[in-house]
Amino acid sequence: MGWTIFTAIDLFVGALLLDLMTTSVPPEKLPRLRKARNISLALFGATVIVLLAQIADRHGWLGR
């Protein structure tokens, strides 16, 4: 579970840094930057879902 938390934080910080770079990137590279940010946010969302499932499993909320 610790690695999942680390991954979620890492992906969020990565998306934040990509967002901050939009002011210094040439306009022709902005679509690629937006796509990378969206992918990073999608992976962050998937990681949060996995983390919630791990927490639910640890506390017995999944019924196993």
Secondary structure, DSSP 8 states (H G I E B T S, - for coil): -HHHHHHHHHHHHHHHHHHHGGGTS-GGGHHHHHHHHHHHHHHHHHHHHHHHHHHHHHTTTT--
